[in-house]
């Protein structure tokens, strides 16, 4: 008798040992809710997506992409995560238009280390401090 639970068992098919739920209701071909969590789980794609990898209008996952996005690595119009990239982003490391985080880079940035046109923090680098105006020369702030 073979032990199929052995970590050394060679299975030809990688089994999805997680949980997956898709709602029957759809919007433009996407399910309203798609939850896909677990080992070897497929990417969750839906209006509301929750999973290891999630893509949707509202998404939450280890890697998430969406309009409103929450995750370890988060990309979206509004992003919250360890590494957040978006229009409005908050995270340990944040990159975008209006950002806040330990390390923040964007047009308006606030954080311990901040880089931006308008930046505030402990270590700050404001871009375009010196501006050249035609006919007037270099102007410093």
MDTraj code that builds the backbone (N, CA, C; nanometers):
import mdtraj as md
import numpy as np

residues = "UNK UNK UNK UNK UNK UNK UNK UNK UNK UNK UNK UNK UNK UNK UNK UNK UNK UNK UNK UNK UNK UNK UNK UNK UNK UNK UNK UNK UNK UNK UNK UNK UNK UNK UNK UNK UNK UNK UNK UNK UNK UNK UNK UNK UNK UNK UNK UNK UNK UNK UNK UNK UNK UNK UNK UNK UNK UNK UNK UNK UNK UNK UNK UNK UNK UNK UNK UNK UNK UNK UNK UNK UNK UNK UNK UNK UNK UNK UNK UNK UNK UNK UNK UNK UNK UNK UNK UNK UNK UNK UNK UNK UNK UNK UNK UNK UNK UNK UNK UNK UNK UNK UNK UNK UNK UNK UNK UNK UNK UNK UNK UNK UNK UNK UNK UNK UNK UNK UNK UNK UNK UNK UNK UNK UNK UNK UNK UNK UNK UNK UNK UNK UNK UNK UNK UNK UNK UNK UNK UNK UNK".split()
xyz = np.array([
    [0.0840, -0.1174, 0.0000],
    [0.0000, 0.0000, 0.0000],
    [0.0890, 0.1243, 0.0000],
    [0.0603, 0.2191, -0.0881],
    [0.1410, 0.3399, -0.1003],
    [0.0887, 0.4476, -0.0080],
    [0.1811, 0.5286, 0.0404],
    [0.1440, 0.6409, 0.1255],
    [0.1361, 0.7658, 0.0378],
    [0.0131, 0.8066, 0.0000],
    [-0.0041, 0.9215, -0.0880],
    [0.0158, 1.0538, -0.0147],
    [0.0173, 1.0511, 0.1170],
    [0.0386, 1.1730, 0.1931],
    [0.1862, 1.2006, 0.2178],
    [0.2722, 1.1130, 0.1708],
    [0.4152, 1.1306, 0.1903],
    [0.4646, 1.2500, 0.1108],
    [0.5545, 1.3305, 0.1688],
    [0.6078, 1.4433, 0.0928],
    [0.6944, 1.3989, -0.0246],
    [0.7334, 1.2700, -0.0258],
    [0.8192, 1.2192, -0.1324],
    [0.7393, 1.1488, -0.2415],
    [0.6061, 1.1474, -0.2286],
    [0.5221, 1.0823, -0.3288],
    [0.5222, 1.1656, -0.4561],
    [0.5521, 1.1035, -0.5693],
    [0.5567, 1.1736, -0.6966],
    [0.4193, 1.1632, -0.7620],
    [0.3473, 1.2724, -0.7611],
    [0.2161, 1.2761, -0.8223],
    [0.2286, 1.3516, -0.9543],
    [0.1789, 1.2940, -1.0625],
    [0.1906, 1.3584, -1.1926],
    [0.1126, 1.4894, -1.1981],
    [-0.0017, 1.4937, -1.1336],
    [-0.0822, 1.6150, -1.1329],
    [-0.0624, 1.6879, -1.0007],
    [-0.0334, 1.8189, -1.0109],
    [-0.0269, 1.9015, -0.8913],
    [-0.1700, 1.9222, -0.8448],
    [-0.1991, 1.8807, -0.7224],
    [-0.3356, 1.8918, -0.6725],
    [-0.3601, 2.0298, -0.6146],
    [-0.4781, 2.0839, -0.6400],
    [-0.5226, 2.2066, -0.5765],
    [-0.5781, 2.1670, -0.4408],
    [-0.5055, 2.1999, -0.3364],
    [-0.5480, 2.1599, -0.2020],
    [-0.6140, 2.2754, -0.1288],
    [-0.6631, 2.3717, -0.2032],
    [-0.7215, 2.4897, -0.1414],
    [-0.8716, 2.4936, -0.1541],
    [-0.9235, 2.6148, -0.1454],
    [-1.0662, 2.6399, -0.1500],
    [-1.0941, 2.7375, -0.2629],
    [-1.1986, 2.7120, -0.3400],
    [-1.2361, 2.8018, -0.4470],
    [-1.3876, 2.8171, -0.4505],
    [-1.4317, 2.9418, -0.4630],
    [-1.5744, 2.9723, -0.4750],
    [-1.5910, 3.0784, -0.5817],
    [-1.6848, 3.0559, -0.6725],
    [-1.7219, 3.1548, -0.7746],
    [-1.8719, 3.1740, -0.7664],
    [-1.9136, 3.2991, -0.7588],
    [-2.0572, 3.3239, -0.7574],
    [-2.1141, 3.3012, -0.8973],
    [-2.2410, 3.2639, -0.9017],
    [-2.3053, 3.2392, -1.0298],
    [-2.3380, 3.3699, -1.1012],
    [-2.3604, 3.4778, -1.0242],
    [-2.3892, 3.6069, -1.0835],
    [-2.2610, 3.6638, -1.1440],
    [-2.2738, 3.7229, -1.2620],
    [-2.1577, 3.7808, -1.3285],
    [-2.1876, 3.9249, -1.3685],
    [-2.0818, 3.9995, -1.3894],
    [-2.0900, 4.1358, -1.4395],
    [-1.9837, 4.1492, -1.5474],
    [-2.0256, 4.1678, -1.6711],
    [-1.9359, 4.1750, -1.7860],
    [-1.8479, 4.0509, -1.7967],
    [-1.9030, 3.9367, -1.7673],
    [-1.8304, 3.8108, -1.7788],
    [-1.7470, 3.7725, -1.6581],
    [-1.7338, 3.8620, -1.5605],
    [-1.6586, 3.8306, -1.4389],
    [-1.7550, 3.7928, -1.3275],
    [-1.7207, 3.6935, -1.2469],
    [-1.8084, 3.6626, -1.1338],
    [-1.8073, 3.7781, -1.0332],
    [-1.9197, 3.8004, -0.9674],
    [-1.9252, 3.9076, -0.8684],
    [-1.8270, 3.8809, -0.7551],
    [-1.8175, 3.7560, -0.7113],
    [-1.7245, 3.7180, -0.6044],
    [-1.6467, 3.5954, -0.6502],
    [-1.5144, 3.6027, -0.6385],
    [-1.4297, 3.4854, -0.6666],
    [-1.3286, 3.4749, -0.5540],
    [-1.3341, 3.3629, -0.4830],
    [-1.2412, 3.3345, -0.3733],
    [-1.1610, 3.2121, -0.4135],
    [-1.0301, 3.2244, -0.4093],
    [-0.9427, 3.1140, -0.4466],
    [-0.8197, 3.1171, -0.3554],
    [-0.8205, 3.0320, -0.2547],
    [-0.7142, 3.0318, -0.1542],
    [-0.6598, 2.8901, -0.1402],
    [-0.5291, 2.8789, -0.1294],
    [-0.4695, 2.7483, -0.1033],
    [-0.3493, 2.7217, -0.1902],
    [-0.2964, 2.6036, -0.1721],
    [-0.1789, 2.5627, -0.2468],
    [-0.2169, 2.5334, -0.3908],
    [-0.1417, 2.5899, -0.4849],
    [-0.1645, 2.5734, -0.6289],
    [-0.3018, 2.6232, -0.6715],
    [-0.3566, 2.7181, -0.6009],
    [-0.4875, 2.7721, -0.6354],
    [-0.4755, 2.8643, -0.7560],
    [-0.5775, 2.8655, -0.8425],
    [-0.5724, 2.9565, -0.9569],
    [-0.5896, 3.1014, -0.9112],
    [-0.5599, 3.1943, -0.9992],
    [-0.5754, 3.3367, -0.9697],
    [-0.7233, 3.3697, -0.9558],
    [-0.7573, 3.4419, -0.8491],
    [-0.8952, 3.4845, -0.8291],
    [-0.9211, 3.6058, -0.9173],
    [-1.0224, 3.5952, -1.0045],
    [-1.0571, 3.7044, -1.0954],
    [-1.2059, 3.7288, -1.0834],
    [-1.2411, 3.8486, -1.0365],
    [-1.3817, 3.8820, -1.0230],
    [-1.3979, 4.0267, -0.9832],
    [-1.5227, 4.0696, -0.9711],
    [-1.5475, 4.2052, -0.9253],
    [-1.4898, 4.2201, -0.7849],
    [-1.5200, 4.1244, -0.6976],
    [-1.4557, 4.1151, -0.5667],
    [-1.3722, 3.9878, -0.5701],
    [-1.2404, 4.0017, -0.5586],
    [-1.1504, 3.8867, -0.5698],
    [-1.0696, 3.8713, -0.4418],
    [-1.0638, 3.7501, -0.3912],
    [-0.9885, 3.7186, -0.2698],
    [-0.9101, 3.5914, -0.2967],
    [-0.7771, 3.5985, -0.2811],
    [-0.6982, 3.4787, -0.3061],
    [-0.5506, 3.5033, -0.2917],
    [-0.4724, 3.3991, -0.3179],
    [-0.3272, 3.4125, -0.3156],
    [-0.2848, 3.5196, -0.4158],
    [-0.3405, 3.5104, -0.5358],
    [-0.3251, 3.6124, -0.6391],
    [-0.4660, 3.6574, -0.6738],
    [-0.4888, 3.7881, -0.6688],
    [-0.6244, 3.8384, -0.6903],
    [-0.6237, 3.9536, -0.7890],
    [-0.7173, 3.9495, -0.8829],
    [-0.7351, 4.0560, -0.9807],
    [-0.8835, 4.0893, -0.9845],
    [-0.9171, 4.2144, -0.9540],
    [-1.0577, 4.2531, -0.9563],
    [-1.0755, 4.3993, -0.9236],
    [-1.2003, 4.4436, -0.9242],
    [-1.2293, 4.5818, -0.8877],
    [-1.1865, 4.6044, -0.7431],
    [-1.2296, 4.5166, -0.6552],
    [-1.1828, 4.5150, -0.5165],
    [-1.1086, 4.3838, -0.4995],
    [-0.9771, 4.3910, -0.4685],
    [-0.8984, 4.2682, -0.4605],
    [-0.8200, 4.2625, -0.3306],
    [-0.8049, 4.1413, -0.2791],
    [-0.7276, 4.1190, -0.1579],
    [-0.6527, 3.9864, -0.1739],
    [-0.5203, 3.9932, -0.1555],
    [-0.4414, 3.8723, -0.1680],
    [-0.2950, 3.9002, -0.1426],
    [-0.2131, 3.7958, -0.1497],
    [-0.0690, 3.8156, -0.1341],
    [-0.0199, 3.9083, -0.2452],
    [-0.0634, 3.8820, -0.3672],
    [-0.0367, 3.9709, -0.4804],
    [-0.1734, 4.0130, -0.5320],
    [-0.2021, 4.1426, -0.5275],
    [-0.3361, 4.1875, -0.5672],
    [-0.3273, 4.3049, -0.6627],
    [-0.4178, 4.3039, -0.7612],
    [-0.4268, 4.4091, -0.8607],
    [-0.5740, 4.4464, -0.8734],
    [-0.6039, 4.5761, -0.8605],
    [-0.7429, 4.6177, -0.8739],
    [-0.7594, 4.7659, -0.8526],
    [-0.8829, 4.8127, -0.8649],
    [-0.9123, 4.9536, -0.8391],
    [-0.8815, 4.9825, -0.6922],
    [-0.9394, 4.9029, -0.6029],
    [-0.9083, 4.9098, -0.4600],
    [-0.8384, 4.7787, -0.4274],
    [-0.7137, 4.7871, -0.3828],
    [-0.6301, 4.6681, -0.3709],
    [-0.5631, 4.6602, -0.2339],
    [-0.5719, 4.5436, -0.1712],
    [-0.5079, 4.5174, -0.0423],
    [-0.4238, 4.3917, -0.0565],
    [-0.2960, 4.3964, -0.0128],
    [-0.2142, 4.2765, -0.0201],
    [-0.0705, 4.3039, 0.0168],
    [0.0098, 4.1968, 0.0201],
    [0.1526, 4.2147, 0.0464],
    [0.2147, 4.2976, -0.0654],
    [0.1869, 4.2598, -0.1881],
    [0.2254, 4.3392, -0.3044],
    [0.0950, 4.3843, -0.3676],
    [0.0709, 4.5137, -0.3664],
    [-0.0586, 4.5669, -0.4040],
    [-0.0433, 4.6731, -0.5125],
    [-0.1186, 4.6578, -0.6216],
    [-0.1162, 4.7529, -0.7321],
    [-0.2598, 4.7939, -0.7607],
    [-0.2870, 4.9248, -0.7557],
    [-0.4227, 4.9694, -0.7838],
    [-0.4371, 5.1190, -0.7740],
    [-0.5565, 5.1664, -0.8060],
    [-0.5842, 5.3085, -0.7939],
    [-0.5718, 5.3497, -0.6471],
    [-0.6272, 5.2705, -0.5580],
    [-0.6090, 5.2857, -0.4136],
    [-0.5441, 5.1563, -0.3669],
    [-0.4218, 5.1652, -0.3172],
    [-0.3460, 5.0450, -0.2827],
    [-0.2972, 5.0518, -0.1387],
    [-0.3112, 4.9416, -0.0683],
    [-0.2630, 4.9293, 0.0684],
    [-0.1895, 4.7967, 0.0788],
    [-0.0606, 4.8017, 0.1182],
    [0.0139, 4.6778, 0.1285],
    [0.1552, 4.6997, 0.1742],
    [0.2272, 4.5898, 0.1881],
    [0.3677, 4.5970, 0.2248],
    [0.4438, 4.6747, 0.1172],
    [0.4205, 4.6391, -0.0065],
    [0.4703, 4.7143, -0.1215],
    [0.3463, 4.7593, -0.1970],
    [0.3209, 4.8901, -0.1980],
    [0.1992, 4.9436, -0.2586],
    [0.2347, 5.0375, -0.3732],
    [0.1709, 5.0143, -0.4871],
    [0.1909, 5.0977, -0.6053],
    [0.0531, 5.1419, -0.6526],
    [0.0322, 5.2741, -0.6592],
    [-0.0987, 5.3194, -0.7044],
    [-0.1138, 5.4688, -0.7009],
    [-0.2323, 5.5145, -0.7384],
    [-0.2618, 5.6559, -0.7344],
    [-0.2547, 5.7081, -0.5920],
    [-0.3236, 5.6423, -0.5023],
    [-0.3152, 5.6696, -0.3593],
    [-0.2646, 5.5404, -0.2969],
    [-0.1424, 5.5433, -0.2436],
    [-0.0796, 5.4202, -0.1948],
    [-0.0270, 5.4392, -0.0533],
    [-0.0501, 5.3383, 0.0298],
    [0.0022, 5.3368, 0.1657],
    [0.0630, 5.1999, 0.1914],
    [0.1855, 5.2006, 0.2435],
    [0.2495, 5.0738, 0.2737],
    [0.3880, 5.0946, 0.3291],
    [0.4554, 4.9847, 0.3586],
    [0.5922, 4.9924, 0.4055],
    [0.6768, 5.0636, 0.3005],
    [0.6608, 5.0239, 0.1768],
    [0.7212, 5.0920, 0.0623],
    [0.6072, 5.1319, -0.0293],
    [0.5953, 5.2615, -0.0589],
    [0.4830, 5.3099, -0.1389],
    [0.5335, 5.3927, -0.2566],
    [0.4707, 5.3730, -0.3708],
    [0.5068, 5.4423, -0.4930],
    [0.3786, 5.4828, -0.5635],
    [0.3680, 5.6102, -0.6022],
    [0.2472, 5.6535, -0.6712],
    [0.2327, 5.8034, -0.6723],
    [0.1085, 5.8520, -0.6832],
    [0.0818, 5.9954, -0.6906],
    [0.0769, 6.0565, -0.5503],
    [-0.0114, 6.0096, -0.4662],
    [-0.0189, 6.0524, -0.3257],
    [0.0139, 5.9292, -0.2431],
    [0.1272, 5.9334, -0.1715],
    [0.1750, 5.8134, -0.1041],
    [0.2185, 5.8427, 0.0387],
    [0.2096, 5.7409, 0.1220],
    [0.2653, 5.7479, 0.2568],
    [0.3182, 5.6101, 0.2920],
    [0.4307, 5.6093, 0.3605],
    [0.4897, 5.4826, 0.3999],
    [0.6251, 5.5053, 0.4618],
    [0.6863, 5.3979, 0.5062],
    [0.8196, 5.4075, 0.5622],
    [0.9146, 5.4650, 0.4563],
    [0.9060, 5.4117, 0.3361],
    [0.9781, 5.4651, 0.2205],
    [0.8717, 5.5027, 0.1187],
    [0.8633, 5.6320, 0.0856],
    [0.7565, 5.6796, -0.0023],
    [0.8141, 5.7609, -0.1162],
    [0.7667, 5.7347, -0.2366],
    [0.8081, 5.8109, -0.3545],
    [0.6857, 5.8403, -0.4382],
    [0.6638, 5.9691, -0.4646],
    [0.5485, 6.0075, -0.5439],
    [0.5403, 6.1578, -0.5585],
    [0.4335, 6.2044, -0.6216],
    [0.4147, 6.3479, -0.6387],
    [0.4011, 6.4140, -0.5013],
    [0.3122, 6.3618, -0.4184],
    [0.2981, 6.4055, -0.2792],
    [0.3369, 6.2849, -0.1949],
    [0.4467, 6.2964, -0.1201],
    [0.4990, 6.1821, -0.0458],
    [0.5240, 6.2194, 0.0995],
    [0.4863, 6.1308, 0.1894],
    [0.5179, 6.1480, 0.3302],
    [0.5633, 6.0140, 0.3866],
    [0.6703, 6.0182, 0.4647],
    [0.7221, 5.8956, 0.5224],
    [0.8559, 5.9200, 0.5885],
    [0.9120, 5.8152, 0.6446],
    [1.0438, 5.8269, 0.7071],
    [1.1451, 5.8727, 0.6021],
    [1.1431, 5.8084, 0.4879],
    [1.2229, 5.8501, 0.3731],
    [1.1237, 5.8868, 0.2640],
    [1.1204, 6.0142, 0.2251],
    [1.0212, 6.0612, 0.1292],
    [1.0889, 6.1303, 0.0119],
    [1.0450, 6.0955, -0.1091],
    [1.0957, 6.1566, -0.2312],
    [0.9746, 6.1988, -0.3130],
    [0.9705, 6.3261, -0.3504],
    [0.8587, 6.3723, -0.4303],
    [0.8651, 6.5203, -0.4571],
    [0.7700, 6.5691, -0.5353],
    [0.7622, 6.7122, -0.5616],
    [0.7267, 6.7837, -0.4314],
    [0.6292, 6.7309, -0.3598],
    [0.5953, 6.7785, -0.2264],
    [0.6206, 6.6623, -0.1318],
    [0.7274, 6.6697, -0.0545],
    [0.7669, 6.5585, 0.0311],
    [0.7826, 6.6054, 0.1748],
    [0.7473, 6.5180, 0.2685],
    [0.7619, 6.5480, 0.4100],
    [0.8040, 6.4199, 0.4806],
    [0.9049, 6.4313, 0.5663],
    [0.9508, 6.3152, 0.6402],
    [1.0818, 6.3442, 0.7086],
    [1.1426, 6.2406, 0.7644],
    [1.2696, 6.2559, 0.8341],
    [1.3833, 6.2801, 0.7334],
    [1.3883, 6.1978, 0.6306],
    [1.4855, 6.2149, 0.5225],
    [1.4051, 6.2503, 0.3982],
    [1.4236, 6.3728, 0.3479],
    [1.3374, 6.4251, 0.2424],
    [1.4203, 6.4678, 0.1227],
    [1.3722, 6.4358, 0.0053],
    [1.4288, 6.4900, -0.1186],
    [1.3123, 6.5414, -0.2017],
    [1.3034, 6.6731, -0.2126],
    [1.1994, 6.7318, -0.2950],
    [1.2538, 6.7523, -0.4357],
    [1.1840, 6.6989, -0.5299],
    [1.2221, 6.7125, -0.6706],
    [1.1759, 6.8497, -0.7189],
    [1.2477, 6.9077, -0.8107],
    [1.2162, 7.0385, -0.8689],
    [1.2222, 7.1496, -0.7652],
    [1.3190, 7.1435, -0.6717],
    [1.3369, 7.2553, -0.5789],
    [1.3826, 7.3787, -0.6540],
    [1.4716, 7.3606, -0.7496],
    [1.5158, 7.4710, -0.8328],
    [1.4417, 7.4622, -0.9655],
    [1.3778, 7.5693, -1.0041],
    [1.2955, 7.5703, -1.1237],
    [1.3503, 7.6760, -1.2186],
    [1.3608, 7.6405, -1.3449],
    [1.4047, 7.7368, -1.4461],
    [1.2817, 7.7959, -1.5129],
    [1.2688, 7.9257, -1.5061],
    [1.1587, 7.9957, -1.5705],
    [1.2180, 8.0795, -1.6830],
    [1.1636, 8.0618, -1.8036],
    [1.2151, 8.1294, -1.9205],
    [1.2101, 8.2820, -1.8995],
    [1.3231, 8.3464, -1.9185],
    [1.3306, 8.4905, -1.9056],
    [1.3690, 8.5362, -1.7650],
    [1.3539, 8.4484, -1.6660],
    [1.3883, 8.4872, -1.5283],
    [1.5055, 8.4071, -1.4739],
    [1.5360, 8.2934, -1.5356],
    [1.6486, 8.2133, -1.4905],
    [1.6074, 8.1114, -1.3841],
    [1.7053, 8.0648, -1.3095],
    [1.6822, 7.9628, -1.2053],
    [1.6275, 8.0293, -1.0797],
    [1.5221, 7.9726, -1.0279],
    [1.4598, 8.0220, -0.9038],
    [1.4625, 7.9093, -0.8035],
    [1.5167, 7.9364, -0.6853],
    [1.5225, 7.8362, -0.5775],
    [1.4101, 7.8607, -0.4790],
    [1.3596, 7.7523, -0.4246],
    [1.2565, 7.7627, -0.3207],
    [1.3181, 7.7896, -0.1853],
])
top = md.Topology()
chain = top.add_chain()
for i, resn in enumerate(residues, 1):
    res = top.add_residue(resn, chain, resSeq=i)
    for name in ("N", "CA", "C"):
        top.add_atom(name, md.element.get_by_symbol(name[0]), res)
traj = md.Trajectory(xyz[None], top)
